[in-house]
Amino acid sequence: MSPRHARRTAAVLAAVLAVPLSVPLLPAPAFADAVTWTVQPATEAGPDGRRWVERTLDPGQAVTEHLAVRNIGTASTVFALTAADGYLTDKGRFNMLPADQRSKDGGTWITVQRSVTVGPNETKVVPFTITVPRDAAPGDHPAGIAASVLSSSGTVSVDSRVGFRVMLRASGTVTPAVAAGRLTVRYERSWNPLRSGTVHIGYSTTNTGNVRVEPHARAEVSELFGANVRAGDAGGGELLPGGARSDGATVHGVWALGRVRTAVTVTGAGPPVTVAVSSWLVPWPQLLVVLTLVALVLAWRLLRRRFDRLLERARQEGRRSAEGST
C-alpha cells in the first residue's frame, strides 16, 4: 500500500470511528501531542447547553449559528472546520460523511471558515451560516459540523474529528412514514416435550417519509387459530429520511402446533404498518411422545392378546386332560 493510500484510508476510518457527534460534549481522545478538544453549539457569548443545532427554515432563508471549540490541550492548536451530510451508522449512531465523500444535501447548506486557532485551555466561538436552497424539498436534511486535527505517525495521517449534529428542516408538508419488510422466521424447538420453543424474527424498517422518526416495533406469534398468542418487543430507534435498519425479535412460549402466524407491527411514524407471514411448524417432540405411547399401547394389547390365547389354550388342554381321565 502506498503512503498516500495509507493516509487516505486511515483518515476515512478515523472519521467514521472517532466522531462522537451524538455525544458532542465528550472531549476527543488525547494524542501524543496532548491535543484534546470539545465542540458544541453556542451563541456569540459561548456554549449554550444544546446537544445539537436544530432549525426549521423556509426555502431561500439564511441564518447564522455559532459553535464553540475548546482546546483542553497544552499547546496552541489549529483546528480545521468542516460541514458534511449526516447519516446513521449500522449501530444507530449519528455521523457525518468522511472528507473524501462529497456532500449533496444538508451539509452543502452550511458555510463555515476553514480553520480556527485556539490556545491552550481556551474556548473560541466561531459563526457559521445556514442557507437553505430555494428549491429545497420539505422535510429533514441532516448534517454535521466538526473540528478536526491532523495527527501524523510515520507515513500514516489520521484526521480525528469531533462535532455535533445540525438537524435542518425545510418548511412545508412533512410526512412521517415507515415501511417494514424482509420478514424472516426461525423456530428453535426444545426437545423436552414439556417445554415450548422460541421464534426468532428478523425484519427491516425503512423511513419512507421526509422527516426523522423513532418508530417502535412489536412482534406477535399466534397458533391454534389464535388460541395461543405470544408477543414481544421487536426494537426500534431513530431513522433518518431514506434510512433503513435491520432489526430482530425473540418470542418465547410457542409450541409449534401446526399453522403459526408471525407478524411485526411498526408504530410511531404515521399509520401503523404490519408485515406478516404464516408457516407450518411440526411439534416433533410431542409427536414422538404420542407415537411412543401409541406403540406401547399397541404392544401391550398385542402381548395381552397373546397371553389370552396362551391362557385359553392351557384351559382347553386342562379340560381335555380332565375328560380323558374320566
Contacts in CASP RR format, 6 or more apart in sequence:
PFRMAT RR
TARGET T0000
AUTHOR 0000-0000-0000
METHOD contacts of the structure
MODEL  1
MSPRHARRTAAVLAAVLAVPLSVPLLPAPAFADAVTWTVQPATEAGPDGR
RWVERTLDPGQAVTEHLAVRNIGTASTVFALTAADGYLTDKGRFNMLPAD
QRSKDGGTWITVQRSVTVGPNETKVVPFTITVPRDAAPGDHPAGIAASVL
SSSGTVSVDSRVGFRVMLRASGTVTPAVAAGRLTVRYERSWNPLRSGTVH
IGYSTTNTGNVRVEPHARAEVSELFGANVRAGDAGGGELLPGGARSDGAT
VHGVWALGRVRTAVTVTGAGPPVTVAVSSWLVPWPQLLVVLTLVALVLAW
RLLRRRFDRLLERARQEGRRSAEGST
1 9 0 8 1.000
3 155 0 8 1.000
3 156 0 8 1.000
6 155 0 8 1.000
6 156 0 8 1.000
7 155 0 8 1.000
7 156 0 8 1.000
7 157 0 8 1.000
8 100 0 8 1.000
10 156 0 8 1.000
10 157 0 8 1.000
10 158 0 8 1.000
11 98 0 8 1.000
11 99 0 8 1.000
11 100 0 8 1.000
11 157 0 8 1.000
11 158 0 8 1.000
11 159 0 8 1.000
12 98 0 8 1.000
12 99 0 8 1.000
12 100 0 8 1.000
14 158 0 8 1.000
14 159 0 8 1.000
14 160 0 8 1.000
14 161 0 8 1.000
15 96 0 8 1.000
15 98 0 8 1.000
15 99 0 8 1.000
15 159 0 8 1.000
15 161 0 8 1.000
16 89 0 8 1.000
16 95 0 8 1.000
16 98 0 8 1.000
18 28 0 8 1.000
18 29 0 8 1.000
18 160 0 8 1.000
18 161 0 8 1.000
18 162 0 8 1.000
19 95 0 8 1.000
19 96 0 8 1.000
19 146 0 8 1.000
19 161 0 8 1.000
19 162 0 8 1.000
19 163 0 8 1.000
20 26 0 8 1.000
20 162 0 8 1.000
20 163 0 8 1.000
21 52 0 8 1.000
21 93 0 8 1.000
21 94 0 8 1.000
21 95 0 8 1.000
21 96 0 8 1.000
21 144 0 8 1.000
21 146 0 8 1.000
21 163 0 8 1.000
21 164 0 8 1.000
21 165 0 8 1.000
22 93 0 8 1.000
22 94 0 8 1.000
22 165 0 8 1.000
24 38 0 8 1.000
24 39 0 8 1.000
24 40 0 8 1.000
24 41 0 8 1.000
24 51 0 8 1.000
24 52 0 8 1.000
24 162 0 8 1.000
24 163 0 8 1.000
24 164 0 8 1.000
24 165 0 8 1.000
25 38 0 8 1.000
25 40 0 8 1.000
25 51 0 8 1.000
26 38 0 8 1.000
26 162 0 8 1.000
27 36 0 8 1.000
27 37 0 8 1.000
27 38 0 8 1.000
27 72 0 8 1.000
27 162 0 8 1.000
28 35 0 8 1.000
28 36 0 8 1.000
28 37 0 8 1.000
28 38 0 8 1.000
28 149 0 8 1.000
28 160 0 8 1.000
28 162 0 8 1.000
29 36 0 8 1.000
29 160 0 8 1.000
30 36 0 8 1.000
30 73 0 8 1.000
31 149 0 8 1.000
31 151 0 8 1.000
31 160 0 8 1.000
32 151 0 8 1.000
32 153 0 8 1.000
33 75 0 8 1.000
33 151 0 8 1.000
34 73 0 8 1.000
34 74 0 8 1.000
34 75 0 8 1.000
35 71 0 8 1.000
35 73 0 8 1.000
35 75 0 8 1.000
35 77 0 8 1.000
35 149 0 8 1.000
35 151 0 8 1.000
36 71 0 8 1.000
36 72 0 8 1.000
36 73 0 8 1.000
37 69 0 8 1.000
37 70 0 8 1.000
37 71 0 8 1.000
37 72 0 8 1.000
37 73 0 8 1.000
37 77 0 8 1.000
37 79 0 8 1.000
37 118 0 8 1.000
37 147 0 8 1.000
37 149 0 8 1.000
37 162 0 8 1.000
38 69 0 8 1.000
38 70 0 8 1.000
38 72 0 8 1.000
38 162 0 8 1.000
39 67 0 8 1.000
39 68 0 8 1.000
39 69 0 8 1.000
39 70 0 8 1.000
39 145 0 8 1.000
39 146 0 8 1.000
39 147 0 8 1.000
39 162 0 8 1.000
39 163 0 8 1.000
39 164 0 8 1.000
40 47 0 8 1.000
40 49 0 8 1.000
40 50 0 8 1.000
40 67 0 8 1.000
40 68 0 8 1.000
40 163 0 8 1.000
40 164 0 8 1.000
41 47 0 8 1.000
41 48 0 8 1.000
41 49 0 8 1.000
41 50 0 8 1.000
41 51 0 8 1.000
41 52 0 8 1.000
41 53 0 8 1.000
41 65 0 8 1.000
41 66 0 8 1.000
41 67 0 8 1.000
41 68 0 8 1.000
41 164 0 8 1.000
42 48 0 8 1.000
42 66 0 8 1.000
42 67 0 8 1.000
42 68 0 8 1.000
42 125 0 8 1.000
43 66 0 8 1.000
43 125 0 8 1.000
44 66 0 8 1.000
44 125 0 8 1.000
44 127 0 8 1.000
45 125 0 8 1.000
46 66 0 8 1.000
46 68 0 8 1.000
46 123 0 8 1.000
46 125 0 8 1.000
47 68 0 8 1.000
47 70 0 8 1.000
47 123 0 8 1.000
51 164 0 8 1.000
51 165 0 8 1.000
52 164 0 8 1.000
52 165 0 8 1.000
52 166 0 8 1.000
52 167 0 8 1.000
53 65 0 8 1.000
53 145 0 8 1.000
53 164 0 8 1.000
53 165 0 8 1.000
53 166 0 8 1.000
53 167 0 8 1.000
54 165 0 8 1.000
54 166 0 8 1.000
54 167 0 8 1.000
54 169 0 8 1.000
55 63 0 8 1.000
55 65 0 8 1.000
55 130 0 8 1.000
55 166 0 8 1.000
55 167 0 8 1.000
55 168 0 8 1.000
55 169 0 8 1.000
56 169 0 8 1.000
56 170 0 8 1.000
56 171 0 8 1.000
57 63 0 8 1.000
57 130 0 8 1.000
57 132 0 8 1.000
57 168 0 8 1.000
57 169 0 8 1.000
57 170 0 8 1.000
57 171 0 8 1.000
58 132 0 8 1.000
58 170 0 8 1.000
58 171 0 8 1.000
59 132 0 8 1.000
59 133 0 8 1.000
59 134 0 8 1.000
59 135 0 8 1.000
59 136 0 8 1.000
59 170 0 8 1.000
59 171 0 8 1.000
60 131 0 8 1.000
60 132 0 8 1.000
60 133 0 8 1.000
60 134 0 8 1.000
60 136 0 8 1.000
61 131 0 8 1.000
61 132 0 8 1.000
62 129 0 8 1.000
62 130 0 8 1.000
62 131 0 8 1.000
62 132 0 8 1.000
63 129 0 8 1.000
63 130 0 8 1.000
64 127 0 8 1.000
64 128 0 8 1.000
64 129 0 8 1.000
64 130 0 8 1.000
65 127 0 8 1.000
65 128 0 8 1.000
65 129 0 8 1.000
65 130 0 8 1.000
65 166 0 8 1.000
66 125 0 8 1.000
66 126 0 8 1.000
66 127 0 8 1.000
66 128 0 8 1.000
67 81 0 8 1.000
67 112 0 8 1.000
67 125 0 8 1.000
67 126 0 8 1.000
67 128 0 8 1.000
67 145 0 8 1.000
67 147 0 8 1.000
67 164 0 8 1.000
68 123 0 8 1.000
68 124 0 8 1.000
68 125 0 8 1.000
68 126 0 8 1.000
69 79 0 8 1.000
69 81 0 8 1.000
69 116 0 8 1.000
69 118 0 8 1.000
69 123 0 8 1.000
69 124 0 8 1.000
69 126 0 8 1.000
69 147 0 8 1.000
70 118 0 8 1.000
70 122 0 8 1.000
70 123 0 8 1.000
71 77 0 8 1.000
71 79 0 8 1.000
71 118 0 8 1.000
71 119 0 8 1.000
71 120 0 8 1.000
71 121 0 8 1.000
71 122 0 8 1.000
71 123 0 8 1.000
72 121 0 8 1.000
73 120 0 8 1.000
73 121 0 8 1.000
74 120 0 8 1.000
75 119 0 8 1.000
75 120 0 8 1.000
76 117 0 8 1.000
76 118 0 8 1.000
76 119 0 8 1.000
76 120 0 8 1.000
77 117 0 8 1.000
77 118 0 8 1.000
77 119 0 8 1.000
77 149 0 8 1.000
78 115 0 8 1.000
78 116 0 8 1.000
78 117 0 8 1.000
78 149 0 8 1.000
79 115 0 8 1.000
79 116 0 8 1.000
79 117 0 8 1.000
79 118 0 8 1.000
79 147 0 8 1.000
79 148 0 8 1.000
79 149 0 8 1.000
80 114 0 8 1.000
80 115 0 8 1.000
80 147 0 8 1.000
80 148 0 8 1.000
80 149 0 8 1.000
80 150 0 8 1.000
81 112 0 8 1.000
81 113 0 8 1.000
81 114 0 8 1.000
81 115 0 8 1.000
81 116 0 8 1.000
81 126 0 8 1.000
81 128 0 8 1.000
81 145 0 8 1.000
81 146 0 8 1.000
81 147 0 8 1.000
82 99 0 8 1.000
82 112 0 8 1.000
82 145 0 8 1.000
82 146 0 8 1.000
82 148 0 8 1.000
82 161 0 8 1.000
83 96 0 8 1.000
83 103 0 8 1.000
83 107 0 8 1.000
83 110 0 8 1.000
83 111 0 8 1.000
83 112 0 8 1.000
83 128 0 8 1.000
83 143 0 8 1.000
83 144 0 8 1.000
83 145 0 8 1.000
83 146 0 8 1.000
83 166 0 8 1.000
84 96 0 8 1.000
84 97 0 8 1.000
84 98 0 8 1.000
84 99 0 8 1.000
84 101 0 8 1.000
84 103 0 8 1.000
84 107 0 8 1.000
84 143 0 8 1.000
84 144 0 8 1.000
84 146 0 8 1.000
85 96 0 8 1.000
85 97 0 8 1.000
85 103 0 8 1.000
85 104 0 8 1.000
85 105 0 8 1.000
85 106 0 8 1.000
85 107 0 8 1.000
85 108 0 8 1.000
85 142 0 8 1.000
85 143 0 8 1.000
85 144 0 8 1.000
86 94 0 8 1.000
86 95 0 8 1.000
86 96 0 8 1.000
86 97 0 8 1.000
86 106 0 8 1.000
86 107 0 8 1.000
86 142 0 8 1.000
86 143 0 8 1.000
86 144 0 8 1.000
86 165 0 8 1.000
86 240 0 8 1.000
87 94 0 8 1.000
87 95 0 8 1.000
87 96 0 8 1.000
87 97 0 8 1.000
87 142 0 8 1.000
87 240 0 8 1.000
88 94 0 8 1.000
88 95 0 8 1.000
88 238 0 8 1.000
88 239 0 8 1.000
88 240 0 8 1.000
88 243 0 8 1.000
88 245 0 8 1.000
89 95 0 8 1.000
92 237 0 8 1.000
92 238 0 8 1.000
92 245 0 8 1.000
94 142 0 8 1.000
94 165 0 8 1.000
96 107 0 8 1.000
96 143 0 8 1.000
96 144 0 8 1.000
96 145 0 8 1.000
96 146 0 8 1.000
96 161 0 8 1.000
97 103 0 8 1.000
99 159 0 8 1.000
103 143 0 8 1.000
105 141 0 8 1.000
105 142 0 8 1.000
105 143 0 8 1.000
106 141 0 8 1.000
106 142 0 8 1.000
106 143 0 8 1.000
106 166 0 8 1.000
106 168 0 8 1.000
107 141 0 8 1.000
107 143 0 8 1.000
107 144 0 8 1.000
107 166 0 8 1.000
109 130 0 8 1.000
109 131 0 8 1.000
109 132 0 8 1.000
109 133 0 8 1.000
109 141 0 8 1.000
109 143 0 8 1.000
109 168 0 8 1.000
110 128 0 8 1.000
110 129 0 8 1.000
110 130 0 8 1.000
110 143 0 8 1.000
110 144 0 8 1.000
110 145 0 8 1.000
110 166 0 8 1.000
111 128 0 8 1.000
111 129 0 8 1.000
111 131 0 8 1.000
112 126 0 8 1.000
112 127 0 8 1.000
112 128 0 8 1.000
112 129 0 8 1.000
112 145 0 8 1.000
113 126 0 8 1.000
113 128 0 8 1.000
116 124 0 8 1.000
116 126 0 8 1.000
116 147 0 8 1.000
117 124 0 8 1.000
118 124 0 8 1.000
128 145 0 8 1.000
130 166 0 8 1.000
130 168 0 8 1.000
132 168 0 8 1.000
132 170 0 8 1.000
136 170 0 8 1.000
137 170 0 8 1.000
137 210 0 8 1.000
138 170 0 8 1.000
138 171 0 8 1.000
138 172 0 8 1.000
138 173 0 8 1.000
138 174 0 8 1.000
138 210 0 8 1.000
139 169 0 8 1.000
139 170 0 8 1.000
139 172 0 8 1.000
139 174 0 8 1.000
139 210 0 8 1.000
139 211 0 8 1.000
139 241 0 8 1.000
140 167 0 8 1.000
140 168 0 8 1.000
140 169 0 8 1.000
140 210 0 8 1.000
140 211 0 8 1.000
140 212 0 8 1.000
140 240 0 8 1.000
140 241 0 8 1.000
141 168 0 8 1.000
141 169 0 8 1.000
141 170 0 8 1.000
142 165 0 8 1.000
142 166 0 8 1.000
142 167 0 8 1.000
142 168 0 8 1.000
142 212 0 8 1.000
142 240 0 8 1.000
143 165 0 8 1.000
143 166 0 8 1.000
143 167 0 8 1.000
143 168 0 8 1.000
144 163 0 8 1.000
144 164 0 8 1.000
144 165 0 8 1.000
144 166 0 8 1.000
145 163 0 8 1.000
145 164 0 8 1.000
145 166 0 8 1.000
146 161 0 8 1.000
146 162 0 8 1.000
146 163 0 8 1.000
146 164 0 8 1.000
147 161 0 8 1.000
147 162 0 8 1.000
147 163 0 8 1.000
148 159 0 8 1.000
148 160 0 8 1.000
148 161 0 8 1.000
148 162 0 8 1.000
149 159 0 8 1.000
149 160 0 8 1.000
150 157 0 8 1.000
150 158 0 8 1.000
150 159 0 8 1.000
151 157 0 8 1.000
151 158 0 8 1.000
151 160 0 8 1.000
152 158 0 8 1.000
167 212 0 8 1.000
169 211 0 8 1.000
174 210 0 8 1.000
174 211 0 8 1.000
175 209 0 8 1.000
175 210 0 8 1.000
175 211 0 8 1.000
176 209 0 8 1.000
176 211 0 8 1.000
176 213 0 8 1.000
176 268 0 8 1.000
176 269 0 8 1.000
176 270 0 8 1.000
177 207 0 8 1.000
177 208 0 8 1.000
177 209 0 8 1.000
177 213 0 8 1.000
177 269 0 8 1.000
177 270 0 8 1.000
177 271 0 8 1.000
178 205 0 8 1.000
178 206 0 8 1.000
178 207 0 8 1.000
178 208 0 8 1.000
178 209 0 8 1.000
178 213 0 8 1.000
178 215 0 8 1.000
178 239 0 8 1.000
178 266 0 8 1.000
178 268 0 8 1.000
178 269 0 8 1.000
178 270 0 8 1.000
178 273 0 8 1.000
179 205 0 8 1.000
179 206 0 8 1.000
179 208 0 8 1.000
179 273 0 8 1.000
180 203 0 8 1.000
180 204 0 8 1.000
180 205 0 8 1.000
180 206 0 8 1.000
180 217 0 8 1.000
180 264 0 8 1.000
180 266 0 8 1.000
180 273 0 8 1.000
180 274 0 8 1.000
180 275 0 8 1.000
181 203 0 8 1.000
181 204 0 8 1.000
181 205 0 8 1.000
181 206 0 8 1.000
181 275 0 8 1.000
182 202 0 8 1.000
182 203 0 8 1.000
182 204 0 8 1.000
182 246 0 8 1.000
183 201 0 8 1.000
183 202 0 8 1.000
183 203 0 8 1.000
183 262 0 8 1.000
183 264 0 8 1.000
183 275 0 8 1.000
183 276 0 8 1.000
183 277 0 8 1.000
184 201 0 8 1.000
184 202 0 8 1.000
184 203 0 8 1.000
185 199 0 8 1.000
185 200 0 8 1.000
185 201 0 8 1.000
185 202 0 8 1.000
185 262 0 8 1.000
185 277 0 8 1.000
185 279 0 8 1.000
186 199 0 8 1.000
186 200 0 8 1.000
187 197 0 8 1.000
187 198 0 8 1.000
187 199 0 8 1.000
187 200 0 8 1.000
187 254 0 8 1.000
187 256 0 8 1.000
187 260 0 8 1.000
187 279 0 8 1.000
187 281 0 8 1.000
188 197 0 8 1.000
188 198 0 8 1.000
188 199 0 8 1.000
188 200 0 8 1.000
189 197 0 8 1.000
189 256 0 8 1.000
189 283 0 8 1.000
189 284 0 8 1.000
189 285 0 8 1.000
190 196 0 8 1.000
190 197 0 8 1.000
190 285 0 8 1.000
191 284 0 8 1.000
191 285 0 8 1.000
192 285 0 8 1.000
193 285 0 8 1.000
193 286 0 8 1.000
193 288 0 8 1.000
193 289 0 8 1.000
196 252 0 8 1.000
196 253 0 8 1.000
196 254 0 8 1.000
196 255 0 8 1.000
197 252 0 8 1.000
197 253 0 8 1.000
197 254 0 8 1.000
197 255 0 8 1.000
197 256 0 8 1.000
198 250 0 8 1.000
198 251 0 8 1.000
198 252 0 8 1.000
198 253 0 8 1.000
198 254 0 8 1.000
199 221 0 8 1.000
199 230 0 8 1.000
199 250 0 8 1.000
199 251 0 8 1.000
199 254 0 8 1.000
199 260 0 8 1.000
199 262 0 8 1.000
200 248 0 8 1.000
200 249 0 8 1.000
200 250 0 8 1.000
201 219 0 8 1.000
201 234 0 8 1.000
201 248 0 8 1.000
201 249 0 8 1.000
201 250 0 8 1.000
201 251 0 8 1.000
201 262 0 8 1.000
201 264 0 8 1.000
202 246 0 8 1.000
202 247 0 8 1.000
202 248 0 8 1.000
202 249 0 8 1.000
202 264 0 8 1.000
203 217 0 8 1.000
203 234 0 8 1.000
203 246 0 8 1.000
203 247 0 8 1.000
203 248 0 8 1.000
203 249 0 8 1.000
203 264 0 8 1.000
203 275 0 8 1.000
204 244 0 8 1.000
204 245 0 8 1.000
204 246 0 8 1.000
204 247 0 8 1.000
205 215 0 8 1.000
205 217 0 8 1.000
205 236 0 8 1.000
205 239 0 8 1.000
205 244 0 8 1.000
205 245 0 8 1.000
205 247 0 8 1.000
205 266 0 8 1.000
206 239 0 8 1.000
206 242 0 8 1.000
206 243 0 8 1.000
206 244 0 8 1.000
206 245 0 8 1.000
207 213 0 8 1.000
207 239 0 8 1.000
207 240 0 8 1.000
207 241 0 8 1.000
207 242 0 8 1.000
207 243 0 8 1.000
207 244 0 8 1.000
207 269 0 8 1.000
208 242 0 8 1.000
209 241 0 8 1.000
209 242 0 8 1.000
209 269 0 8 1.000
210 241 0 8 1.000
211 241 0 8 1.000
212 238 0 8 1.000
212 239 0 8 1.000
212 240 0 8 1.000
212 241 0 8 1.000
213 238 0 8 1.000
213 239 0 8 1.000
213 268 0 8 1.000
213 269 0 8 1.000
214 236 0 8 1.000
214 237 0 8 1.000
214 238 0 8 1.000
214 239 0 8 1.000
214 268 0 8 1.000
214 269 0 8 1.000
215 236 0 8 1.000
215 237 0 8 1.000
215 239 0 8 1.000
215 266 0 8 1.000
215 267 0 8 1.000
215 268 0 8 1.000
215 269 0 8 1.000
216 235 0 8 1.000
216 236 0 8 1.000
216 237 0 8 1.000
216 266 0 8 1.000
216 267 0 8 1.000
216 268 0 8 1.000
217 233 0 8 1.000
217 234 0 8 1.000
217 235 0 8 1.000
217 236 0 8 1.000
217 247 0 8 1.000
217 249 0 8 1.000
217 264 0 8 1.000
217 265 0 8 1.000
217 266 0 8 1.000
217 267 0 8 1.000
218 231 0 8 1.000
218 232 0 8 1.000
218 233 0 8 1.000
218 234 0 8 1.000
218 264 0 8 1.000
218 265 0 8 1.000
218 267 0 8 1.000
219 231 0 8 1.000
219 232 0 8 1.000
219 233 0 8 1.000
219 234 0 8 1.000
219 248 0 8 1.000
219 249 0 8 1.000
219 251 0 8 1.000
219 262 0 8 1.000
219 263 0 8 1.000
219 264 0 8 1.000
220 229 0 8 1.000
220 230 0 8 1.000
220 231 0 8 1.000
220 232 0 8 1.000
220 251 0 8 1.000
220 262 0 8 1.000
220 263 0 8 1.000
220 264 0 8 1.000
220 265 0 8 1.000
221 229 0 8 1.000
221 230 0 8 1.000
221 231 0 8 1.000
221 251 0 8 1.000
221 254 0 8 1.000
221 260 0 8 1.000
221 261 0 8 1.000
221 262 0 8 1.000
221 263 0 8 1.000
222 228 0 8 1.000
222 229 0 8 1.000
222 230 0 8 1.000
222 260 0 8 1.000
222 261 0 8 1.000
223 254 0 8 1.000
223 255 0 8 1.000
223 256 0 8 1.000
223 257 0 8 1.000
223 258 0 8 1.000
223 259 0 8 1.000
223 260 0 8 1.000
223 261 0 8 1.000
223 281 0 8 1.000
224 257 0 8 1.000
224 258 0 8 1.000
225 259 0 8 1.000
226 261 0 8 1.000
228 254 0 8 1.000
228 255 0 8 1.000
228 257 0 8 1.000
230 251 0 8 1.000
230 252 0 8 1.000
230 253 0 8 1.000
230 254 0 8 1.000
231 251 0 8 1.000
232 249 0 8 1.000
232 250 0 8 1.000
232 251 0 8 1.000
233 249 0 8 1.000
234 247 0 8 1.000
234 248 0 8 1.000
234 249 0 8 1.000
234 264 0 8 1.000
235 247 0 8 1.000
235 248 0 8 1.000
235 249 0 8 1.000
236 245 0 8 1.000
236 247 0 8 1.000
237 245 0 8 1.000
239 245 0 8 1.000
239 269 0 8 1.000
249 264 0 8 1.000
251 262 0 8 1.000
254 260 0 8 1.000
254 281 0 8 1.000
255 283 0 8 1.000
255 286 0 8 1.000
256 281 0 8 1.000
256 282 0 8 1.000
256 283 0 8 1.000
257 281 0 8 1.000
257 283 0 8 1.000
258 280 0 8 1.000
258 281 0 8 1.000
258 282 0 8 1.000
258 283 0 8 1.000
259 278 0 8 1.000
259 279 0 8 1.000
259 280 0 8 1.000
260 278 0 8 1.000
260 279 0 8 1.000
260 280 0 8 1.000
260 281 0 8 1.000
261 276 0 8 1.000
261 277 0 8 1.000
261 278 0 8 1.000
262 276 0 8 1.000
262 277 0 8 1.000
262 278 0 8 1.000
262 279 0 8 1.000
263 274 0 8 1.000
263 275 0 8 1.000
263 276 0 8 1.000
263 277 0 8 1.000
264 274 0 8 1.000
264 275 0 8 1.000
264 276 0 8 1.000
265 272 0 8 1.000
265 273 0 8 1.000
265 274 0 8 1.000
266 272 0 8 1.000
266 273 0 8 1.000
266 274 0 8 1.000
END
